[in-house]
Amino acid sequence: MAANNPGLDSTAAAAFDAKDAELEPVSTHDELPATAPDQFDPRYATTRKEVWAYYAYYVGNNGLTLFNFAPTAFQNLLYLQAGDAETLHFLGRTRTINSIVLLANGISFAIQVILFLILGSFADYGTWRPWILIFWSVVAFALGFGWLGVHTPDKWHVAVGLYMIGLIAYQMCITFWTAAFPGLARNTPELREKADQLNEGKIDRDEYDFADMMQRNRISNVSFLVQSSGEILILAVIVGILFGVNVNASTANNNWGLSVLIAFATGVWLLLAIPWFVIEKRRPGQNLPPGYFLLGDSLNTTVTVIATLQNTIVSYNTLTLTYLLIVGIFAQLVGIGTFWLIQKRFGLSTKVMFDAVMLGIVLLDAWGMVGIWTQNFGFHHEWEVWLYQVFYGLFVCPWYSYSQIMISEVTPRGKEFLFFSLFSIMGKTSAFIGPIVSSAIIDASPNGNNSTPFYFLFGLSCLSFALLAFGVDLKKSRKEQEAFLADERRAKERRASIVVEAQHTGSTGERMSSSSSHRQGLGKI
């Protein structure tokens, strides 16, 4: 077996010339092992219990709290406070409800950029990185239970804060949870065996990379399948709770029902998160040193725009929205399961599956764009939101799995949390633009047409599809990852050689100085 992290031999290091080390060009063609250091330490072997704890966390963090029902509760309170005017004064001017929601979205994403810049840089260093997920999970729990005190229109200002911070907490949790799956995959018994075979020369690099890709696809897709199944059960319980609260009796009951179900889903999340917090193996990171984004932006903004239209169409009825979610999550279960079965059956690459999902996103924006010109189609009728939930689940929801797998495909091994944070920074940098531009488009339209952002979103999706479909080469990316790791390794070795040389020179200087002082002392005697 290979050494975990071979150290630099001090004798060899001393032989390096410091000046040459700075000037010598770095070769990017050295073949590095296709494995990460923790793959050879039995302490970090992935167990079935750990994988299921990982799945359980996602069943809890299913989005019902801060991503689905909290935005609905927020928009509902805006609607009730606005009354027949359907406008409110927000950030210096009078705006429509949809415009306020999109603007709050954009500001939230901008704040996320700052947070990822601060936290992401250190996420792969040491063994304390899981505490980032634990901290933001606790923040999310507090926000979820906090909605119990915010269910009347006069508290819409508080709802703005809960909504914006809630989106931040949800995205932080999702990002730092997701980034753990490549490490789980490469430490499974199957892939550890493949790594040994590669190092022994029994298989070639392409065979190892294919096994690695399929293992990551398996964990990511199965996590979404388990999450979808669990979410349907949670929604079924929520339906019973809503009947118990009697949400159809009055507007006040409907408002209270939204807050209750957010709190209930938060309680489920808390309970299901504990196993992951306890069982996750603190795999070591590094020693502390001194077009995808456009499509993600388009989809996030598209979903927000459609959600605001959907809420209006069904008049914020909590039961109807819950039934819609059940249909959507069941379709998501079937969609992701079908994509994964097709991929396994035909041995398709992540890129092929990703391209197929992108077509669904483009079609979704085209559907919404039609609604700009006609009231007959384009998210104006209740039957359309039911059809949307089915289409979204079957053909668009696989994006949430395959987009994360795509990130892992272009991430150097052992740098997952750092690079997932980097991708989140880039994604949020573009993501806050989409909602703000969409909000401005609605404000600028003569009649406040809430469908007008689809002009912008359809164009953005088409551009993103072209860039990703024809501009991404995963095989080339693997070579670039090797070059990146080779450059980093050589840079560390050079720094070490310079330090050793400096210490050697300093030691020699001290001996010469001591000898000179000794001779001067003898002269005086």
DOLUMPA-115450 format. One record per residue (C-alpha): x, y, z; residue in one letter; residue number from 1. Coordinates in nm, 2 decimals. Layout:
! residues N
{{X Y Z} 'a' NUM}
...
//
This chain:
! residues 525
{{0.00 0.00 0.00} 'm' 1}
{{0.11 0.35 -0.07} 'a' 2}
{{0.21 0.58 0.21} 'a' 3}
{{-0.06 0.81 0.34} 'n' 4}
{{0.12 1.14 0.28} 'n' 5}
{{0.49 1.08 0.20} 'p' 6}
{{0.70 1.34 0.36} 'g' 7}
{{1.00 1.52 0.21} 'l' 8}
{{1.33 1.36 0.29} 'd' 9}
{{1.54 1.62 0.46} 's' 10}
{{1.86 1.51 0.30} 't' 11}
{{1.72 1.53 -0.04} 'a' 12}
{{1.56 1.86 0.04} 'a' 13}
{{1.89 2.00 0.15} 'a' 14}
{{2.04 1.91 -0.18} 'a' 15}
{{1.80 2.15 -0.36} 'f' 16}
{{1.93 2.48 -0.45} 'd' 17}
{{1.69 2.75 -0.33} 'a' 18}
{{1.75 2.98 -0.63} 'k' 19}
{{1.70 2.69 -0.88} 'd' 20}
{{1.38 2.59 -0.69} 'a' 21}
{{1.23 2.93 -0.76} 'e' 22}
{{1.33 2.94 -1.12} 'l' 23}
{{1.27 2.58 -1.23} 'e' 24}
{{0.94 2.55 -1.42} 'p' 25}
{{0.68 2.31 -1.28} 'v' 26}
{{0.61 2.01 -1.48} 's' 27}
{{0.24 1.94 -1.52} 't' 28}
{{0.28 1.59 -1.68} 'h' 29}
{{0.38 1.39 -1.37} 'd' 30}
{{0.13 1.11 -1.31} 'e' 31}
{{0.00 1.14 -0.96} 'l' 32}
{{-0.19 0.86 -0.78} 'p' 33}
{{-0.56 0.87 -0.86} 'a' 34}
{{-0.64 0.84 -0.49} 't' 35}
{{-0.66 1.07 -0.19} 'a' 36}
{{-0.45 1.01 0.13} 'p' 37}
{{-0.74 0.91 0.35} 'd' 38}
{{-0.82 0.62 0.11} 'q' 39}
{{-0.54 0.42 0.27} 'f' 40}
{{-0.63 0.48 0.63} 'd' 41}
{{-0.87 0.22 0.76} 'p' 42}
{{-1.00 0.47 1.02} 'r' 43}
{{-1.17 0.66 0.74} 'y' 44}
{{-1.33 0.37 0.56} 'a' 45}
{{-1.69 0.45 0.47} 't' 46}
{{-1.94 0.23 0.65} 't' 47}
{{-2.30 0.15 0.56} 'r' 48}
{{-2.41 0.33 0.88} 'k' 49}
{{-2.23 0.65 0.79} 'e' 50}
{{-2.38 0.65 0.44} 'v' 51}
{{-2.73 0.61 0.58} 'w' 52}
{{-2.66 0.89 0.83} 'a' 53}
{{-2.56 1.10 0.53} 'y' 54}
{{-2.89 1.01 0.36} 'y' 55}
{{-3.09 1.08 0.68} 'a' 56}
{{-2.96 1.43 0.71} 'y' 57}
{{-3.09 1.51 0.36} 'y' 58}
{{-3.43 1.36 0.44} 'v' 59}
{{-3.44 1.62 0.72} 'g' 60}
{{-3.30 1.90 0.51} 'n' 61}
{{-3.55 1.84 0.24} 'n' 62}
{{-3.63 2.21 0.17} 'g' 63}
{{-3.99 2.20 0.32} 'l' 64}
{{-3.88 2.44 0.59} 't' 65}
{{-3.68 2.73 0.45} 'l' 66}
{{-3.70 2.66 0.08} 'f' 67}
{{-4.06 2.57 0.02} 'n' 68}
{{-4.31 2.68 0.29} 'f' 69}
{{-4.11 2.96 0.44} 'a' 70}
{{-4.11 3.15 0.11} 'p' 71}
{{-4.48 3.08 0.08} 't' 72}
{{-4.55 3.21 0.43} 'a' 73}
{{-4.34 3.52 0.35} 'f' 74}
{{-4.52 3.59 0.02} 'q' 75}
{{-4.86 3.53 0.18} 'n' 76}
{{-4.80 3.79 0.46} 'l' 77}
{{-4.69 4.04 0.19} 'l' 78}
{{-5.01 3.97 0.00} 'y' 79}
{{-5.23 4.02 0.30} 'l' 80}
{{-5.05 4.33 0.41} 'q' 81}
{{-5.07 4.48 0.06} 'a' 82}
{{-5.44 4.43 0.02} 'g' 83}
{{-5.61 4.52 -0.31} 'd' 84}
{{-5.32 4.75 -0.41} 'a' 85}
{{-5.09 4.44 -0.43} 'e' 86}
{{-4.79 4.67 -0.37} 't' 87}
{{-4.58 4.76 -0.07} 'l' 88}
{{-4.31 5.02 0.01} 'h' 89}
{{-3.98 4.83 0.02} 'f' 90}
{{-3.62 4.96 0.00} 'l' 91}
{{-3.71 5.31 -0.11} 'g' 92}
{{-3.99 5.26 -0.35} 'r' 93}
{{-4.33 5.10 -0.41} 't' 94}
{{-4.30 4.75 -0.55} 'r' 95}
{{-4.52 4.46 -0.64} 't' 96}
{{-4.52 4.15 -0.42} 'i' 97}
{{-4.33 3.94 -0.68} 'n' 98}
{{-4.07 4.22 -0.72} 's' 99}
{{-4.01 4.23 -0.34} 'i' 100}
{{-3.97 3.85 -0.32} 'v' 101}
{{-3.71 3.85 -0.61} 'l' 102}
{{-3.53 4.15 -0.47} 'l' 103}
{{-3.50 3.98 -0.12} 'a' 104}
{{-3.38 3.67 -0.30} 'n' 105}
{{-3.10 3.87 -0.47} 'g' 106}
{{-2.99 4.03 -0.15} 'i' 107}
{{-2.98 3.70 0.02} 's' 108}
{{-2.76 3.55 -0.25} 'f' 109}
{{-2.52 3.85 -0.23} 'a' 110}
{{-2.47 3.79 0.14} 'i' 111}
{{-2.41 3.42 0.07} 'q' 112}
{{-2.12 3.52 -0.15} 'v' 113}
{{-1.95 3.70 0.14} 'i' 114}
{{-2.00 3.41 0.38} 'l' 115}
{{-1.87 3.15 0.13} 'f' 116}
{{-1.56 3.37 0.08} 'l' 117}
{{-1.50 3.37 0.45} 'i' 118}
{{-1.58 3.01 0.54} 'l' 119}
{{-1.51 2.83 0.21} 'g' 120}
{{-1.14 2.91 0.21} 's' 121}
{{-1.09 2.71 0.54} 'f' 122}
{{-1.34 2.43 0.48} 'a' 123}
{{-1.08 2.17 0.37} 'd' 124}
{{-0.83 2.25 0.65} 'y' 125}
{{-0.79 2.04 0.96} 'g' 126}
{{-1.08 1.83 1.10} 't' 127}
{{-1.31 2.11 1.23} 'w' 128}
{{-1.49 2.17 0.90} 'r' 129}
{{-1.80 1.96 1.00} 'p' 130}
{{-1.87 2.23 1.26} 'w' 131}
{{-1.95 2.47 0.98} 'i' 132}
{{-2.25 2.24 0.89} 'l' 133}
{{-2.35 2.20 1.25} 'i' 134}
{{-2.34 2.57 1.32} 'f' 135}
{{-2.56 2.66 1.02} 'w' 136}
{{-2.79 2.37 1.09} 's' 137}
{{-2.85 2.51 1.44} 'v' 138}
{{-2.92 2.85 1.28} 'v' 139}
{{-3.17 2.69 1.04} 'a' 140}
{{-3.34 2.51 1.33} 'f' 141}
{{-3.38 2.84 1.52} 'a' 142}
{{-3.53 3.01 1.21} 'l' 143}
{{-3.77 2.73 1.14} 'g' 144}
{{-3.91 2.74 1.50} 'f' 145}
{{-3.91 3.12 1.48} 'g' 146}
{{-4.19 3.11 1.22} 'w' 147}
{{-4.43 3.01 1.50} 'l' 148}
{{-4.42 3.37 1.61} 'g' 149}
{{-4.46 3.52 1.27} 'v' 150}
{{-4.80 3.45 1.11} 'h' 151}
{{-4.99 3.79 1.10} 't' 152}
{{-4.96 4.05 0.82} 'p' 153}
{{-4.83 4.32 1.06} 'd' 154}
{{-4.51 4.12 1.10} 'k' 155}
{{-4.42 4.11 0.73} 'w' 156}
{{-4.10 4.31 0.81} 'h' 157}
{{-3.99 4.03 1.04} 'v' 158}
{{-4.09 3.77 0.77} 'a' 159}
{{-3.85 3.95 0.53} 'v' 160}
{{-3.56 3.88 0.77} 'g' 161}
{{-3.66 3.52 0.84} 'l' 162}
{{-3.69 3.46 0.47} 'y' 163}
{{-3.36 3.61 0.37} 'm' 164}
{{-3.15 3.45 0.66} 'i' 165}
{{-3.34 3.13 0.61} 'g' 166}
{{-3.23 3.11 0.24} 'l' 167}
{{-2.87 3.17 0.36} 'i' 168}
{{-2.88 2.90 0.62} 'a' 169}
{{-3.04 2.65 0.39} 'y' 170}
{{-2.78 2.70 0.11} 'q' 171}
{{-2.49 2.69 0.36} 'm' 172}
{{-2.62 2.36 0.50} 'c' 173}
{{-2.68 2.21 0.15} 'i' 174}
{{-2.34 2.31 0.03} 't' 175}
{{-2.14 2.18 0.32} 'f' 176}
{{-2.35 1.86 0.34} 'w' 177}
{{-2.32 1.79 -0.04} 't' 178}
{{-1.94 1.84 -0.04} 'a' 179}
{{-1.89 1.54 0.18} 'a' 180}
{{-2.01 1.28 -0.07} 'f' 181}
{{-1.70 1.25 -0.29} 'p' 182}
{{-1.50 1.16 0.03} 'g' 183}
{{-1.77 0.90 0.12} 'l' 184}
{{-1.75 0.76 -0.23} 'a' 185}
{{-1.38 0.72 -0.26} 'r' 186}
{{-1.36 0.55 0.08} 'n' 187}
{{-1.62 0.28 0.01} 't' 188}
{{-1.49 -0.07 0.01} 'p' 189}
{{-1.55 -0.10 -0.37} 'e' 190}
{{-1.35 0.21 -0.46} 'l' 191}
{{-1.07 0.14 -0.21} 'r' 192}
{{-1.03 -0.20 -0.37} 'e' 193}
{{-1.02 -0.03 -0.71} 'k' 194}
{{-0.75 0.22 -0.58} 'a' 195}
{{-0.54 -0.08 -0.46} 'd' 196}
{{-0.57 -0.24 -0.80} 'q' 197}
{{-0.47 0.08 -0.98} 'l' 198}
{{-0.16 0.12 -0.76} 'n' 199}
{{-0.07 -0.24 -0.82} 'e' 200}
{{-0.11 -0.20 -1.20} 'g' 201}
{{-0.40 -0.44 -1.23} 'k' 202}
{{-0.63 -0.18 -1.39} 'i' 203}
{{-0.57 0.14 -1.58} 'd' 204}
{{-0.66 0.49 -1.50} 'r' 205}
{{-0.97 0.50 -1.72} 'd' 206}
{{-1.12 0.20 -1.54} 'e' 207}
{{-1.06 0.35 -1.20} 'y' 208}
{{-1.20 0.69 -1.31} 'd' 209}
{{-1.52 0.51 -1.44} 'f' 210}
{{-1.56 0.33 -1.11} 'a' 211}
{{-1.51 0.65 -0.92} 'd' 212}
{{-1.76 0.83 -1.14} 'm' 213}
{{-2.03 0.56 -1.09} 'm' 214}
{{-1.97 0.54 -0.72} 'q' 215}
{{-2.02 0.92 -0.68} 'r' 216}
{{-2.33 0.90 -0.91} 'n' 217}
{{-2.47 0.62 -0.69} 'r' 218}
{{-2.43 0.80 -0.36} 'i' 219}
{{-2.56 1.13 -0.50} 's' 220}
{{-2.86 0.98 -0.68} 'n' 221}
{{-2.96 0.74 -0.40} 'v' 222}
{{-2.94 1.02 -0.15} 's' 223}
{{-3.20 1.21 -0.37} 'f' 224}
{{-3.42 0.89 -0.40} 'l' 225}
{{-3.41 0.83 -0.02} 'v' 226}
{{-3.48 1.20 0.04} 'q' 227}
{{-3.78 1.20 -0.20} 's' 228}
{{-3.93 0.89 -0.04} 's' 229}
{{-3.88 1.04 0.31} 'g' 230}
{{-4.02 1.37 0.21} 'e' 231}
{{-4.34 1.21 0.08} 'i' 232}
{{-4.40 1.05 0.42} 'l' 233}
{{-4.33 1.38 0.59} 'i' 234}
{{-4.58 1.56 0.36} 'l' 235}
{{-4.84 1.29 0.44} 'a' 236}
{{-4.81 1.36 0.81} 'v' 237}
{{-4.83 1.74 0.73} 'i' 238}
{{-5.16 1.69 0.56} 'v' 239}
{{-5.30 1.54 0.88} 'g' 240}
{{-5.16 1.83 1.08} 'i' 241}
{{-5.32 2.08 0.85} 'l' 242}
{{-5.66 1.91 0.89} 'f' 243}
{{-5.61 1.92 1.26} 'g' 244}
{{-5.53 2.30 1.25} 'v' 245}
{{-5.84 2.34 1.01} 'n' 246}
{{-5.65 2.56 0.77} 'v' 247}
{{-5.96 2.60 0.54} 'n' 248}
{{-6.17 2.75 0.82} 'a' 249}
{{-6.02 3.11 0.79} 's' 250}
{{-5.73 3.31 0.66} 't' 251}
{{-5.58 3.32 1.02} 'a' 252}
{{-5.59 2.94 1.04} 'n' 253}
{{-5.42 2.91 0.70} 'n' 254}
{{-5.15 3.15 0.82} 'n' 255}
{{-5.10 2.96 1.14} 'w' 256}
{{-5.10 2.63 0.95} 'g' 257}
{{-4.80 2.75 0.74} 'l' 258}
{{-4.61 2.84 1.05} 's' 259}
{{-4.69 2.51 1.22} 'v' 260}
{{-4.58 2.29 0.93} 'l' 261}
{{-4.25 2.48 0.90} 'i' 262}
{{-4.19 2.42 1.27} 'a' 263}
{{-4.29 2.05 1.24} 'f' 264}
{{-4.06 1.99 0.94} 'a' 265}
{{-3.78 2.17 1.13} 't' 266}
{{-3.83 1.93 1.42} 'g' 267}
{{-3.80 1.63 1.18} 'v' 268}
{{-3.48 1.79 1.03} 'w' 269}
{{-3.33 1.83 1.38} 'l' 270}
{{-3.39 1.47 1.47} 'l' 271}
{{-3.26 1.33 1.14} 'l' 272}
{{-2.95 1.55 1.15} 'a' 273}
{{-2.81 1.42 1.48} 'i' 274}
{{-2.69 1.08 1.34} 'p' 275}
{{-2.48 1.25 1.07} 'w' 276}
{{-2.33 1.49 1.33} 'f' 277}
{{-2.23 1.20 1.54} 'v' 278}
{{-2.13 0.93 1.29} 'i' 279}
{{-1.95 1.13 1.02} 'e' 280}
{{-1.58 1.05 1.02} 'k' 281}
{{-1.37 1.36 1.06} 'r' 282}
{{-1.15 1.29 0.76} 'r' 283}
{{-0.85 1.51 0.78} 'p' 284}
{{-0.81 1.80 0.54} 'g' 285}
{{-0.49 1.99 0.48} 'q' 286}
{{-0.27 2.16 0.73} 'n' 287}
{{-0.36 2.52 0.76} 'l' 288}
{{-0.13 2.72 0.54} 'p' 289}
{{0.01 3.05 0.61} 'p' 290}
{{-2.12 2.84 -1.75} 'g' 291}
{{-2.25 2.61 -1.47} 'y' 292}
{{-2.32 2.92 -1.26} 'f' 293}
{{-2.54 3.09 -1.52} 'l' 294}
{{-2.76 2.78 -1.56} 'l' 295}
{{-2.79 2.75 -1.18} 'g' 296}
{{-2.88 3.12 -1.16} 'd' 297}
{{-3.14 3.07 -1.44} 's' 298}
{{-3.30 2.77 -1.27} 'l' 299}
{{-3.30 2.92 -0.92} 'n' 300}
{{-3.47 3.24 -1.04} 't' 301}
{{-3.71 3.04 -1.27} 't' 302}
{{-3.82 2.83 -0.97} 'v' 303}
{{-3.87 3.14 -0.76} 't' 304}
{{-4.07 3.32 -1.03} 'v' 305}
{{-4.29 3.01 -1.09} 'i' 306}
{{-4.34 2.97 -0.72} 'a' 307}
{{-4.47 3.32 -0.68} 't' 308}
{{-4.71 3.27 -0.97} 'l' 309}
{{-4.82 2.93 -0.83} 'q' 310}
{{-4.89 3.08 -0.48} 'n' 311}
{{-5.11 3.35 -0.64} 't' 312}
{{-5.30 3.10 -0.86} 'i' 313}
{{-5.39 2.87 -0.56} 'v' 314}
{{-5.45 3.17 -0.33} 's' 315}
{{-5.19 3.06 -0.08} 'y' 316}
{{-5.40 2.76 0.03} 'n' 317}
{{-5.18 2.55 0.24} 't' 318}
{{-5.35 2.22 0.17} 'l' 319}
{{-5.34 2.27 -0.20} 't' 320}
{{-4.97 2.37 -0.19} 'l' 321}
{{-4.90 2.06 0.02} 't' 322}
{{-5.08 1.83 -0.23} 'y' 323}
{{-4.88 2.00 -0.52} 'l' 324}
{{-4.56 1.92 -0.33} 'l' 325}
{{-4.65 1.56 -0.29} 'i' 326}
{{-4.71 1.53 -0.66} 'v' 327}
{{-4.39 1.71 -0.74} 'g' 328}
{{-4.18 1.50 -0.49} 'i' 329}
{{-4.32 1.18 -0.62} 'f' 330}
{{-4.24 1.29 -0.98} 'a' 331}
{{-3.89 1.38 -0.86} 'q' 332}
{{-3.85 1.03 -0.71} 'l' 333}
{{-3.95 0.87 -1.04} 'v' 334}
{{-3.74 1.12 -1.24} 'g' 335}
{{-3.41 1.08 -1.06} 'i' 336}
{{-3.47 0.70 -1.03} 'g' 337}
{{-3.52 0.67 -1.40} 't' 338}
{{-3.22 0.88 -1.49} 'f' 339}
{{-3.00 0.67 -1.26} 'w' 340}
{{-3.14 0.34 -1.40} 'l' 341}
{{-3.07 0.45 -1.76} 'i' 342}
{{-2.72 0.57 -1.66} 'q' 343}
{{-2.64 0.24 -1.50} 'k' 344}
{{-2.80 0.03 -1.78} 'r' 345}
{{-2.61 0.19 -2.06} 'f' 346}
{{-2.29 0.31 -1.87} 'g' 347}
{{-2.35 0.67 -1.96} 'l' 348}
{{-2.13 0.95 -1.83} 's' 349}
{{-2.23 1.22 -1.59} 't' 350}
{{-2.19 1.47 -1.87} 'k' 351}
{{-2.45 1.30 -2.09} 'v' 352}
{{-2.70 1.29 -1.81} 'm' 353}
{{-2.63 1.65 -1.73} 'f' 354}
{{-2.69 1.76 -2.09} 'd' 355}
{{-3.03 1.58 -2.09} 'a' 356}
{{-3.14 1.77 -1.77} 'v' 357}
{{-3.03 2.10 -1.93} 'm' 358}
{{-3.29 2.05 -2.20} 'l' 359}
{{-3.56 2.03 -1.94} 'g' 360}
{{-3.46 2.36 -1.79} 'i' 361}
{{-3.46 2.54 -2.13} 'v' 362}
{{-3.81 2.40 -2.20} 'l' 363}
{{-3.93 2.51 -1.86} 'l' 364}
{{-3.83 2.87 -1.93} 'd' 365}
{{-3.98 2.85 -2.28} 'a' 366}
{{-4.31 2.75 -2.12} 'w' 367}
{{-4.31 3.05 -1.89} 'g' 368}
{{-4.21 3.29 -2.17} 'm' 369}
{{-4.53 3.20 -2.37} 'v' 370}
{{-4.73 3.34 -2.08} 'g' 371}
{{-4.60 3.69 -2.15} 'i' 372}
{{-4.81 3.70 -2.47} 'w' 373}
{{-5.12 3.50 -2.38} 't' 374}
{{-5.33 3.41 -2.08} 'q' 375}
{{-5.42 3.07 -2.21} 'n' 376}
{{-5.08 2.91 -2.14} 'f' 377}
{{-4.77 3.00 -1.94} 'g' 378}
{{-4.84 2.95 -1.57} 'f' 379}
{{-5.18 3.13 -1.55} 'h' 380}
{{-5.41 2.84 -1.46} 'h' 381}
{{-5.43 2.59 -1.18} 'e' 382}
{{-5.40 2.29 -1.41} 'w' 383}
{{-5.07 2.42 -1.53} 'e' 384}
{{-4.91 2.42 -1.18} 'v' 385}
{{-5.01 2.06 -1.14} 'w' 386}
{{-4.86 1.98 -1.48} 'l' 387}
{{-4.55 2.19 -1.38} 'y' 388}
{{-4.49 1.98 -1.07} 'q' 389}
{{-4.49 1.66 -1.27} 'v' 390}
{{-4.26 1.81 -1.54} 'f' 391}
{{-4.03 1.97 -1.29} 'y' 392}
{{-4.00 1.65 -1.09} 'g' 393}
{{-3.94 1.42 -1.39} 'l' 394}
{{-3.71 1.63 -1.61} 'f' 395}
{{-3.56 1.92 -1.40} 'v' 396}
{{-3.51 1.79 -1.05} 'c' 397}
{{-3.23 1.55 -1.16} 'p' 398}
{{-3.03 1.87 -1.20} 'w' 399}
{{-2.99 1.90 -0.83} 'y' 400}
{{-2.81 1.56 -0.82} 's' 401}
{{-2.62 1.57 -1.15} 'y' 402}
{{-2.50 1.93 -1.10} 's' 403}
{{-2.33 1.84 -0.77} 'q' 404}
{{-2.18 1.53 -0.94} 'i' 405}
{{-2.05 1.76 -1.22} 'm' 406}
{{-1.88 1.98 -0.96} 'i' 407}
{{-1.72 1.67 -0.80} 's' 408}
{{-1.60 1.56 -1.15} 'e' 409}
{{-1.39 1.88 -1.18} 'v' 410}
{{-1.27 1.90 -0.82} 't' 411}
{{-0.92 1.78 -0.73} 'p' 412}
{{-0.93 1.49 -0.48} 'r' 413}
{{-0.90 1.60 -0.12} 'g' 414}
{{-1.01 1.96 -0.20} 'k' 415}
{{-1.39 1.90 -0.21} 'e' 416}
{{-1.50 2.15 0.06} 'f' 417}
{{-1.27 2.42 -0.07} 'l' 418}
{{-1.38 2.38 -0.43} 'f' 419}
{{-1.75 2.33 -0.35} 'f' 420}
{{-1.73 2.66 -0.16} 's' 421}
{{-1.56 2.82 -0.46} 'l' 422}
{{-1.83 2.70 -0.69} 'f' 423}
{{-2.09 2.83 -0.44} 's' 424}
{{-1.92 3.17 -0.44} 'i' 425}
{{-1.92 3.18 -0.82} 'm' 426}
{{-2.28 3.05 -0.83} 'g' 427}
{{-2.41 3.30 -0.58} 'k' 428}
{{-2.22 3.58 -0.75} 't' 429}
{{-2.43 3.52 -1.06} 's' 430}
{{-2.74 3.40 -0.86} 'a' 431}
{{-2.80 3.74 -0.69} 'f' 432}
{{-2.80 3.90 -1.04} 'i' 433}
{{-3.09 3.69 -1.17} 'g' 434}
{{-3.35 3.78 -0.91} 'p' 435}
{{-3.25 4.15 -0.90} 'i' 436}
{{-3.27 4.18 -1.28} 'v' 437}
{{-3.60 3.99 -1.28} 's' 438}
{{-3.73 4.22 -1.01} 's' 439}
{{-3.62 4.53 -1.22} 'a' 440}
{{-3.79 4.38 -1.53} 'i' 441}
{{-4.12 4.34 -1.34} 'i' 442}
{{-4.10 4.70 -1.20} 'd' 443}
{{-4.02 4.84 -1.55} 'a' 444}
{{-4.31 4.66 -1.73} 's' 445}
{{-4.60 4.90 -1.79} 'p' 446}
{{-4.86 4.67 -1.62} 'n' 447}
{{-4.63 4.49 -1.37} 'g' 448}
{{-4.65 4.17 -1.57} 'n' 449}
{{-4.50 3.90 -1.35} 'n' 450}
{{-4.42 3.67 -1.65} 's' 451}
{{-4.18 3.92 -1.81} 't' 452}
{{-3.87 3.79 -1.64} 'p' 453}
{{-3.90 3.48 -1.86} 'f' 454}
{{-3.76 3.68 -2.15} 'y' 455}
{{-3.43 3.71 -1.96} 'f' 456}
{{-3.44 3.36 -1.81} 'l' 457}
{{-3.50 3.19 -2.14} 'f' 458}
{{-3.20 3.37 -2.30} 'g' 459}
{{-2.98 3.29 -2.00} 'l' 460}
{{-3.07 2.92 -2.01} 's' 461}
{{-3.00 2.89 -2.38} 'c' 462}
{{-2.66 3.06 -2.34} 'l' 463}
{{-2.58 2.84 -2.05} 's' 464}
{{-2.68 2.53 -2.23} 'f' 465}
{{-2.46 2.61 -2.53} 'a' 466}
{{-2.16 2.69 -2.31} 'l' 467}
{{-2.19 2.37 -2.10} 'l' 468}
{{-2.29 2.13 -2.37} 'a' 469}
{{-2.00 2.22 -2.60} 'f' 470}
{{-1.74 2.37 -2.37} 'g' 471}
{{-1.70 2.11 -2.09} 'v' 472}
{{-1.46 1.82 -2.13} 'd' 473}
{{-1.44 1.60 -1.82} 'l' 474}
{{-1.15 1.39 -1.94} 'k' 475}
{{-0.94 1.71 -2.00} 'k' 476}
{{-1.05 1.83 -1.65} 's' 477}
{{-0.91 1.52 -1.48} 'r' 478}
{{-0.57 1.59 -1.64} 'k' 479}
{{-0.60 1.95 -1.52} 'e' 480}
{{-0.67 1.83 -1.17} 'q' 481}
{{-0.36 1.62 -1.17} 'e' 482}
{{-0.16 1.92 -1.29} 'a' 483}
{{-0.31 2.13 -1.02} 'f' 484}
{{-0.22 1.88 -0.75} 'l' 485}
{{0.13 1.83 -0.90} 'a' 486}
{{0.20 2.20 -0.90} 'd' 487}
{{0.09 2.22 -0.54} 'e' 488}
{{0.30 1.93 -0.43} 'r' 489}
{{0.61 2.06 -0.60} 'r' 490}
{{0.55 2.41 -0.46} 'a' 491}
{{0.54 2.26 -0.11} 'k' 492}
{{0.86 2.06 -0.17} 'e' 493}
{{1.03 2.37 -0.29} 'r' 494}
{{0.92 2.57 0.01} 'r' 495}
{{1.05 2.29 0.23} 'a' 496}
{{1.38 2.28 0.05} 's' 497}
{{1.42 2.66 0.09} 'i' 498}
{{1.35 2.63 0.46} 'v' 499}
{{1.60 2.35 0.51} 'v' 500}
{{1.86 2.54 0.31} 'e' 501}
{{1.80 2.85 0.52} 'a' 502}
{{1.83 2.65 0.84} 'q' 503}
{{2.15 2.49 0.71} 'h' 504}
{{2.30 2.82 0.62} 't' 505}
{{2.20 2.98 0.95} 'g' 506}
{{2.35 2.69 1.14} 's' 507}
{{2.68 2.72 0.95} 't' 508}
{{2.69 3.09 1.01} 'g' 509}
{{2.64 3.04 1.38} 'e' 510}
{{2.92 2.79 1.40} 'r' 511}
{{3.16 3.03 1.21} 'm' 512}
{{3.06 3.32 1.44} 's' 513}
{{3.11 3.11 1.75} 's' 514}
{{3.45 2.99 1.62} 's' 515}
{{3.56 3.35 1.54} 's' 516}
{{3.45 3.47 1.89} 's' 517}
{{3.65 3.19 2.04} 'h' 518}
{{3.96 3.28 1.86} 'r' 519}
{{3.92 3.65 1.96} 'q' 520}
{{3.89 3.54 2.32} 'g' 521}
{{4.21 3.34 2.30} 'l' 522}
{{4.39 3.64 2.15} 'g' 523}
{{4.30 3.85 2.45} 'k' 524}
{{4.42 3.58 2.69} 'i' 525}
//
